[in-house]
């Protein structure tokens, strides 16, 4: 936000019709790279009359100061594949309980969402023998660096060449060059 947000004000995040089947939990995690948010800030997540999602972060007693904030929320993706990415609107308002009667603090902004693809046929860790664990320097003890081999099978051959992104839960770190010396284009 660019402007201080006082009591009863806050941030409202809404989705358009292409986001209708996303379901959010009413809690968030403040990420490490974020400016601090007030401890008494409340969050509510639900649906508007047209069934599109709405998330409200509401100031209780301590204002949100101008800054760069990063939060993470748990969300259930739609049950079916989507071909059209949704759009999300972020805005800060003088009184979030009066939304959509809008008394803007900062102008709204929109950001694109993403499509929901079909489930992969298979994904997991490749099972290896003890000899292979030693050869690949696999180390399964807590706190140690590890070399993992992932396997996955797609339902269809991709129509274009793009990067594939693997994500892990918080606390896991992947090296930037996870393939090391390998330059096999199939990897």
FENCORMO-V495352 format. One record per pair of residues at least 4 apart in sequence whose ideal C-beta (glycine too) atoms are under 6 Angstrom apart, sorted by the first residue. I is the first residue (numbers start at 1). J is the second residue. If there is no record, write none. Layout:
i = (I,I)
j = (J,J)
This chain:
i = (1,1,1,2,2,3,3,4,4,5,5,5,5,5,5,6,7,8,9,9,10,10,10,10,11,11,12,12,12,12,12,13,13,14,14,15,15,15,15,15,16,16,18,18,19,19,20,20,21,22,22,23,24,24,24,24,25,26,26,26,28,28,28,29,30,30,30,31,31,33,34,34,35,35,35,37,38,40,40,40,41,42,43,44,45,46,47,48,48,56,58,59,59,77,78,78,81,81,82,82,85,85,85,85,86,87,87,88,88,89,89,90,91,92,92,93,93,94,94,118,120,121,121,122,123,124,126,126,128,128,133,136,137,138,139,139,168,174,179,182)
j = (66,92,106,66,106,105,106,63,65,9,59,63,64,92,105,63,59,95,59,94,57,58,59,96,57,92,56,91,93,96,99,55,90,54,89,19,52,53,86,88,86,87,84,86,53,86,51,52,78,53,75,76,45,55,73,75,74,43,44,45,43,71,73,72,34,37,71,70,72,70,69,70,67,68,69,41,62,60,61,62,57,58,57,56,55,54,51,52,54,96,96,63,64,116,82,116,116,118,115,116,112,113,114,115,113,110,112,111,113,108,110,109,108,105,106,99,103,103,105,155,152,153,155,153,152,151,149,151,132,133,138,147,147,147,144,146,172,178,187,187)
